[in-house]
Amino acid sequence: MANSFQEKFQKRRVLTGYLSVVISISLVLFFVGILGLFLLNTRNVASYFKEQIVMTVFLKETAKDIEITQLQKKIQFQPATKEVNFISKEDAAAQYARDIGEDFLEFLGYNPLLNSIDIYFNATYVNTLSLIEIKRELEAANFVNEVIFDQPLITLLDENILKVSYILMLITIIFIVISLLLINSSIRLSIYSKRFIIKTMQLVGATKSFIRKPFIWIHLRLGILSSFISLTGLTLVLLEVNNRFPELKMFEQPMELAVVFGVVLFLGVGITWISTFFATQRYLNLKSDAIY
């Protein structure tokens, strides 16, 4: 009876130890994966914001319909162009009246605004040099009154994207190092609780490789299980982010996702194997008196 109770208690302790290893490794790998996704998708986020920047071409009153149509087609066929929208002076006035909350045309008696064309560009072309060149080409048309875009915003956006990328890269590296230490620590604690078993097996003549093999195999399975748990969590996060922010196109970057998932799987399996090997080796090399 007492032996049965003791066996159950021992099994419960073993299962609890394994569960704590799985939970700790899963959480560490999950957060490493999240940071990796943020780092590799910085470009997608940057592209999204860049493609919201608009260049506005204001047209003279003397501009003919055929000239406006030809200019729109010319802009649309440029590789840099993502979207082109013509905004009439009437539509512009109505929008401005909604923004300020009153009809300014009643006070002025006429519409001072001009017909315009809003241009949105593909992210790769949204830089100061490219947009200045496009602006010069558009201003060359004699029916174009003015071309404007927010140049300081582009400069600020580029600087901030670079800073965020470096910060995320540094945080990711630090977190990977911390994850390695935590995984190693969890496994060492798990092996520590079985140090007497290791030494007993060694005393009865078992070889080091024979003793290591079951420990490595058990913790390798725990590492694989932890990897799949963390990858499942990452997939759920990806689905939610893609559902809420479809413009980021998270699933349209298969290589980035493959890299993140591969790194998580490698950390879960590779580090578990290495940590288990060296943890068991430590106790195998200890003298019998030292394990106390």
ZALUM-225390 format. One record per residue: x, y negated, z negated of N, C-alpha, C in turn. Coordinates in steps of 0.1 Angstrom, whole numbers, padded with zeros to 4 digits, always signed. Layout:
# ZALUM-225390
XYZXYZXYZ ...
END
This chain:
# ZALUM-225390
+0008+0012+0000+0000+0000+0000+0009-0013+0000 +0018-0013-0009+0027-0024-0010+0036-0025+0002 +0040-0014+0008+0048-0014+0020+0040-0019+0032 +0027-0015+0032+0018-0019+0043+0016-0034+0043 +0014-0039+0031+0013-0054+0029+0025-0061+0033 +0036-0056+0029+0049-0062+0032+0052-0062+0047 +0048-0051+0054+0050-0051+0068+0041-0061+0075 +0029-0062+0071+0020-0072+0077+0025-0086+0074 +0030-0089+0062+0036-0102+0059+0048-0105+0068 +0056-0095+0070+0068-0096+0078+0065-0099+0093 +0054-0092+0098+0050-0094+0111+0044-0108+0113 +0037-0112+0103+0031-0126+0103+0042-0136+0104 +0052-0134+0096+0064-0143+0096+0070-0144+0109 +0072-0132+0115+0079-0132+0128+0070-0139+0139 +0057-0136+0139+0048-0143+0148+0048-0158+0146 +0048-0162+0134+0048-0176+0131+0060-0183+0135 +0072-0176+0134+0085-0181+0138+0085-0182+0153 +0080-0172+0160+0079-0173+0175+0070-0184+0180 +0059-0185+0173+0049-0196+0177+0055-0209+0175 +0062-0212+0164+0068-0225+0162+0079-0228+0173 +0086-0217+0177+0096-0219+0188+0089-0223+0201 +0078-0216+0204+0071-0218+0217+0065-0232+0217 +0059-0236+0205+0053-0250+0204+0063-0261+0206 +0074-0259+0198+0085-0270+0199+0091-0271+0213 +0094-0260+0219+0100-0260+0232+0090-0265+0243 +0077-0261+0241+0067-0266+0251+0065-0281+0250 +0065-0287+0238+0063-0301+0236+0075-0309+0242 +0087-0304+0239+0099-0310+0244+0099-0310+0259 +0096-0299+0265+0096-0298+0280+0085-0306+0286 +0074-0307+0280+0063-0315+0285+0067-0330+0286 +0073-0335+0275+0077-0349+0275+0088-0352+0285 +0097-0342+0286+0108-0343+0296+0102-0344+0310 +0092-0336+0313+0085-0336+0325+0078-0349+0328 +0071-0354+0318+0064-0367+0319+0074-0378+0323 +0085-0379+0316+0095-0389+0319+0101-0387+0333 +0103-0374+0337+0108-0372+0351+0098-0376+0361 +0085-0374+0359+0074-0378+0368+0074-0393+0369 +0075-0400+0358+0076-0415+0358+0088-0420+0366 +0099-0414+0364+0111-0418+0371+0111-0416+0386 +0106-0404+0390+0106-0401+0404+0095-0408+0411 +0084-0412+0404+0073-0419+0410+0074-0434+0409 +0085-0439+0404+0087-0453+0403+0086-0460+0417 +0091-0452+0427+0090-0457+0441+0076-0459+0446 +0067-0449+0442+0053-0449+0446+0046-0461+0440 +0049-0463+0427+0043-0475+0420+0048-0488+0426 +0061-0489+0429+0066-0501+0435+0060-0503+0449 +0058-0492+0456+0052-0493+0470+0038-0499+0469 +0031-0494+0459+0017-0498+0457+0016-0513+0455 +0024-0518+0446+0024-0532+0443+0029-0541+0455 +0039-0536+0462+0044-0543+0473+0034-0544+0484 +0026-0534+0486+0016-0534+0497+0004-0543+0493 +0003-0548+0481-0007-0557+0477-0004-0572+0480 +0009-0574+0484+0014-0588+0487+0009-0591+0501 +0003-0603+0502-0003-0608+0514+0005-0619+0520 +0006-0619+0534+0011-0631+0541-0001-0637+0548 -0004-0650+0547-0015-0656+0552-0011-0666+0564 -0017-0664+0575-0015-0672+0587-0026-0682+0589 -0024-0695+0587-0035-0705+0589-0035-0709+0603 -0046-0710+0609-0048-0713+0623-0053-0727+0625 -0048-0734+0635-0053-0748+0638-0067-0747+0643 -0074-0759+0642-0087-0760+0646-0089-0758+0661 -0077-0761+0668-0078-0760+0683-0075-0745+0688 -0073-0736+0679-0070-0722+0683-0082-0716+0690 -0080-0710+0701-0091-0704+0709-0093-0689+0704 -0105-0685+0706-0108-0671+0702-0099-0660+0708 -0096-0662+0721-0088-0653+0728-0073-0653+0722 -0069-0664+0718-0055-0665+0712-0055-0658+0698 -0066-0660+0691-0066-0654+0678-0067-0639+0679 -0075-0634+0689-0076-0620+0691-0063-0614+0695 -0056-0620+0704-0043-0615+0709-0033-0615+0698 -0033-0625+0689-0024-0626+0678-0027-0614+0668 -0039-0612+0666-0043-0601+0657-0038-0587+0662 -0040-0585+0675-0036-0573+0681-0020-0571+0681 -0014-0582+0683+0001-0582+0683+0006-0579+0669 +0000-0585+0659+0004-0582+0645+0001-0567+0641 -0011-0563+0645-0016-0549+0642-0006-0538+0647 -0001-0541+0659+0008-0531+0666+0022-0531+0661 +0026-0540+0652+0039-0541+0646+0041-0530+0636 +0052-0523+0636+0055-0512+0626+0054-0516+0612 +0057-0529+0609+0057-0534+0595+0042-0536+0590 +0033-0537+0599+0019-0540+0594+0011-0528+0589 +0005-0530+0578-0004-0520+0572-0019-0523+0575 -0022-0536+0573-0036-0540+0575-0037-0555+0579 -0046-0558+0587-0048-0572+0592-0063-0576+0590 -0066-0587+0584-0079-0592+0582-0081-0606+0586 -0091-0609+0595-0094-0623+0599-0104-0628+0590 -0101-0640+0585-0110-0647+0575-0114-0661+0581 -0127-0662+0584-0132-0674+0590-0132-0685+0580 -0132-0698+0584-0133-0709+0575-0145-0709+0566 -0156-0704+0572-0169-0703+0565-0168-0692+0553 -0162-0681+0557-0160-0670+0546-0151-0675+0535 -0140-0682+0539-0130-0688+0530-0137-0698+0520 -0146-0706+0526-0153-0716+0518-0162-0709+0508 -0169-0699+0513-0179-0692+0504-0171-0685+0492 -0160-0679+0495-0151-0672+0485-0146-0683+0475 -0141-0694+0480-0136-0704+0472-0147-0710+0462 -0159-0712+0468-0170-0716+0460-0174-0706+0449 -0173-0693+0452-0175-0683+0441-0165-0684+0430 -0152-0686+0435-0141-0687+0425-0142-0698+0415 -0146-0710+0421-0147-0722+0412-0160-0724+0405 -0170-0716+0410-0183-0717+0404-0192-0728+0408 -0189-0735+0419-0198-0745+0425-0195-0747+0440 -0204-0752+0446-0203-0754+0461-0197-0768+0464 -0184-0767+0467-0176-0780+0469-0180-0786+0482 -0186-0779+0491-0190-0785+0505-0200-0796+0503 -0208-0795+0493-0219-0805+0490-0212-0818+0487 -0201-0818+0480-0194-0830+0476-0187-0836+0488 -0180-0828+0495-0172-0832+0506-0180-0836+0519 -0190-0828+0521-0198-0830+0533-0192-0823+0546 -0181-0817+0544-0175-0809+0555-0166-0798+0550 -0162-0789+0558-0153-0778+0554-0139-0781+0557 -0130-0783+0547-0116-0787+0550-0107-0774+0553 -0112-0763+0550-0104-0750+0552-0102-0746+0566 -0093-0738+0569-0089-0733+0582-0092-0718+0583 -0094-0714+0596-0095-0700+0599-0081-0694+0595 -0081-0682+0591-0068-0676+0587-0068-0661+0590 -0056-0655+0590-0054-0641+0591-0045-0636+0579 -0051-0627+0572-0043-0621+0561-0036-0608+0566 -0023-0607+0563-0015-0596+0567-0009-0588+0555 -0012-0575+0554-0006-0567+0544+0005-0557+0551 +0016-0556+0545+0027-0548+0551+0030-0535+0544 +0036-0526+0552+0041-0513+0546+0052-0517+0536 +0053-0509+0525+0062-0512+0514+0077-0514+0519 +0081-0506+0528+0095-0506+0532+0099-0520+0539 +0089-0527+0544+0092-0540+0550+0090-0552+0541 +0085-0549+0529+0082-0560+0519+0095-0564+0512 +0103-0572+0519+0115-0578+0512+0116-0592+0518 +0124-0600+0512+0124-0615+0515+0129-0617+0530 +0140-0610+0533+0146-0612+0547+0136-0608+0558 +0130-0596+0556+0120-0592+0567+0108-0601+0568 +0103-0605+0557+0091-0614+0557+0094-0628+0562 +0106-0633+0559+0110-0646+0565+0111-0645+0580 +0117-0634+0585+0118-0632+0600+0104-0632+0606 +0095-0624+0600+0081-0623+0605+0074-0637+0605 +0077-0644+0594+0071-0657+0593+0075-0667+0604 +0088-0666+0607+0094-0675+0618+0087-0671+0632 +0086-0658+0634+0080-0654+0647+0065-0659+0648 +0058-0658+0637+0044-0662+0637+0043-0677+0639 +0051-0685+0632+0051-0699+0633+0055-0705+0647 +0061-0696+0655+0064-0700+0669+0052-0703+0678 +0041-0697+0674+0029-0699+0682+0023-0713+0680 +0020-0720+0691+0016-0734+0689+0002-0736+0683 -0006-0725+0682-0019-0727+0675-0019-0722+0661 -0007-0719+0656-0005-0716+0641-0002-0728+0633 -0009-0731+0623-0007-0743+0615+0004-0741+0604 +0003-0729+0597+0012-0726+0586+0012-0711+0583 +0023-0706+0578+0024-0692+0574+0030-0692+0560 +0023-0686+0550+0028-0686+0537+0027-0672+0531 +0037-0669+0522+0036-0657+0513+0044-0661+0500 +0042-0653+0490+0047-0655+0477+0061-0649+0476 +0071-0657+0481+0085-0653+0481+0091-0650+0467 +0088-0659+0457+0093-0657+0443+0088-0644+0437 +0075-0640+0440+0069-0628+0435+0077-0616+0440 +0080-0616+0453+0088-0604+0459+0101-0603+0452 +0108-0614+0450+0121-0613+0444+0120-0608+0429 +0110-0613+0422+0108-0608+0408+0104-0594+0408 +0096-0589+0418+0091-0575+0418+0103-0566+0421 +0112-0570+0430+0124-0562+0433+0133-0560+0421 +0135-0572+0414+0144-0572+0402+0138-0563+0391 +0125-0564+0389+0118-0557+0378+0118-0542+0381 +0116-0538+0393+0116-0524+0397+0129-0518+0395 +0140-0525+0398+0153-0520+0396+0156-0518+0381 +0152-0528+0373+0154-0527+0359+0146-0515+0353 +0134-0514+0357+0126-0503+0351+0132-0489+0355 +0137-0488+0368+0143-0476+0372+0155-0472+0364 +0163-0482+0361+0175-0479+0353+0171-0475+0339 +0162-0482+0333+0157-0480+0319+0151-0466+0318 +0142-0462+0328+0136-0449+0328+0147-0438+0330 +0157-0440+0338+0167-0431+0340+0175-0428+0328 +0178-0439+0321+0186-0438+0308+0178-0431+0297 +0165-0434+0296+0156-0428+0287+0155-0413+0290 +0153-0410+0303+0152-0396+0307+0164-0388+0303 +0176-0393+0306+0189-0386+0302+0190-0384+0287 +0187-0395+0280+0187-0394+0265+0177-0383+0260 +0165-0383+0266+0155-0373+0261+0159-0359+0265 +0166-0357+0277+0170-0344+0281+0180-0339+0271 +0190-0348+0267+0200-0344+0257+0193-0340+0244 +0183-0348+0239+0176-0345+0227+0169-0332+0228 +0163-0330+0240+0155-0317+0242+0164-0305+0241 +0176-0306+0247+0186-0295+0246+0189-0292+0231 +0192-0303+0223+0195-0301+0209+0183-0295+0201 +0171-0299+0204+0159-0294+0197+0157-0280+0201 +0158-0276+0214+0156-0263+0218+0166-0254+0211 +0179-0258+0212+0189-0251+0206+0187-0249+0191 +0183-0259+0184+0180-0259+0170+0169-0249+0166 +0158-0249+0174+0147-0240+0172+0151-0226+0173 +0159-0223+0183+0163-0209+0185+0173-0205+0175 +0182-0214+0171+0192-0210+0160+0185-0207+0147 +0174-0215+0144+0167-0212+0132+0160-0198+0133 +0155-0195+0145+0148-0182+0147+0158-0171+0145 +0170-0172+0151+0180-0162+0150+0186-0161+0135 +0186-0173+0129+0191-0173+0115+0183-0164+0106 +0170-0164+0108+0161-0155+0100+0164-0140+0102 +0171-0137+0112+0173-0123+0115+0188-0119+0114 +0196-0128+0107+0210-0126+0106+0214-0113+0099 +0206-0109+0090+0208-0096+0083+0206-0084+0092 +0196-0085+0100+0193-0074+0110+0205-0073+0119 +0210-0084+0124+0221-0085+0133+0234-0078+0127 +0237-0082+0115+0248-0077+0108+0247-0062+0105 +0235-0058+0101+0232-0044+0098+0234-0035+0110 +0229-0040+0122+0231-0032+0134+0246-0031+0138 +0253-0042+0135+0267-0042+0138+0275-0033+0129 +0271-0032+0117+0278-0023+0107+0276-0008+0110 +0264-0005+0116+0262+0009+0120+0268+0013+0133 +0275+0004+0139+0282+0007+0152+0277+0002+0165 +0266-0006+0164+0260-0011+0177+0270-0022+0183 +0271-0021+0196+0280-0031+0203+0273-0045+0203 +0281-0055+0205+0276-0069+0206+0266-0071+0217 +0269-0065+0229+0260-0067+0240+0246-0060+0237 +0247-0048+0231+0235-0041+0227+0226-0049+0217 +0233-0055+0207+0226-0063+0197+0220-0076+0204 +0228-0082+0212+0223-0095+0219+0211-0093+0228 +0211-0081+0235+0201-0079+0246+0187-0081+0241 +0182-0075+0230+0168-0077+0227+0165-0092+0222 +0174-0098+0216+0172-0112+0212+0171-0121+0224 +0180-0119+0233+0180-0127+0245+0167-0125+0253 +0163-0112+0254+0151-0109+0262+0138-0115+0255 +0137-0114+0242+0126-0120+0235+0125-0135+0237 +0136-0142+0234+0136-0156+0235+0136-0161+0250 +0140-0153+0259+0138-0156+0273+0124-0156+0277 +0116-0147+0272+0102-0146+0274+0095-0158+0267 +0100-0162+0255+0094-0173+0249+0097-0186+0257 +0109-0187+0263+0112-0199+0271+0104-0199+0283 +0101-0188+0290+0093-0187+0302+0078-0191+0298 +0073-0186+0287+0060-0189+0282+0059-0204+0279 +0069-0210+0273+0069-0224+0269+0069-0233+0282 +0077-0228+0292+0078-0235+0305+0065-0236+0312 +0058-0225+0312+0045-0224+0319+0034-0232+0311 +0035-0232+0298+0026-0241+0290+0028-0256+0293 +0041-0260+0293+0044-0274+0296+0040-0277+0310 +0043-0268+0320+0039-0271+0334+0024-0272+0336 +0017-0264+0328+0002-0265+0329-0003-0279+0324 +0004-0283+0313+0000-0297+0307+0004-0307+0317 +0015-0306+0324+0019-0316+0334+0010-0316+0346 +0005-0304+0350-0004-0304+0361-0017-0311+0357 -0022-0309+0345-0034-0315+0341-0033-0331+0340 -0021-0335+0336-0018-0349+0336-0018-0355+0350 -0012-0348+0359-0011-0352+0373-0025-0353+0379 -0033-0343+0376-0047-0343+0382-0055-0355+0377 -0053-0358+0364-0060-0370+0358-0055-0383+0364 -0042-0384+0365-0036-0397+0370-0040-0398+0385 -0040-0387+0392-0044-0388+0407-0059-0391+0408 -0067-0387+0399-0081-0390+0399-0084-0405+0396 -0076-0410+0386-0078-0424+0382-0071-0434+0391 -0059-0430+0396-0052-0439+0405-0048-0432+0418 -0058-0429+0427-0055-0422+0439-0045-0430+0448 -0044-0443+0446-0035-0451+0455-0020-0447+0453 -0017-0441+0441-0003-0437+0438+0001-0425+0446 -0009-0417+0451-0006-0405+0460+0004-0396+0454 +0000-0392+0442+0009-0383+0434+0012-0370+0441 +0002-0364+0447+0004-0351+0453+0009-0351+0467 +0012-0363+0472+0017-0365+0486+0032-0366+0485 +0038-0363+0474+0053-0363+0472+0057-0349+0467 +0056-0338+0476+0059-0325+0471+0073-0322+0466 +0083-0329+0472+0097-0327+0468+0099-0332+0454 +0094-0344+0451+0095-0350+0438+0089-0341+0427 +0077-0336+0430+0070-0327+0421+0078-0314+0419 +0083-0309+0430+0091-0296+0429+0104-0298+0421 +0110-0310+0422+0122-0313+0414+0119-0313+0399 +0108-0320+0395+0104-0321+0381+0100-0307+0376 +0092-0300+0383+0088-0287+0378+0100-0277+0378 +0109-0278+0387+0121-0270+0387+0130-0273+0375 +0132-0286+0372+0140-0290+0360+0134-0284+0347 +0121-0286+0346+0114-0281+0334+0115-0266+0332 +0114-0259+0343+0115-0244+0343+0130-0240+0340 +0139-0247+0345+0153-0244+0343+0157-0247+0328 +0152-0258+0323+0155-0261+0309+0149-0251+0300 +0136-0247+0303+0129-0237+0294+0136-0223+0294 +0141-0219+0306+0147-0206+0308+0162-0206+0305 +0169-0215+0312+0183-0216+0311+0188-0219+0297 +0183-0230+0291+0187-0234+0278+0184-0224+0268 +0172-0217+0269+0168-0207+0259+0178-0195+0260 +0182-0191+0272+0192-0180+0273+0205-0184+0267 +0210-0195+0271+0223-0200+0266+0223-0201+0251 +0213-0208+0245+0212-0210+0231+0211-0197+0223 +0203-0187+0229+0202-0174+0222+0215-0167+0222 +0222-0167+0234+0235-0160+0235+0245-0165+0224 +0247-0178+0223+0256-0184+0214+0252-0183+0200 +0239-0183+0197+0234-0182+0183+0236-0168+0178 +0233-0158+0186+0236-0144+0182+0251-0141+0181 +0259-0147+0190+0273-0145+0190+0279-0151+0177 +0274-0162+0172+0279-0168+0160+0277-0158+0148 +0266-0152+0147+0264-0143+0136+0271-0130+0138 +0273-0126+0150+0281-0114+0153+0295-0116+0149 +0300-0128+0150+0315-0131+0147+0317-0134+0132 +0306-0136+0125+0307-0139+0111+0311-0126+0103 +0318-0128+0093+0321-0117+0083+0308-0115+0075 +0307-0103+0069+0295-0099+0062+0293-0108+0050 +0303-0113+0043+0301-0122+0032+0296-0135+0036 +0300-0140+0048+0296-0153+0052+0282-0155+0055 +0274-0145+0058+0260-0146+0062+0252-0150+0050 +0257-0149+0038+0249-0153+0026+0250-0168+0024 
END
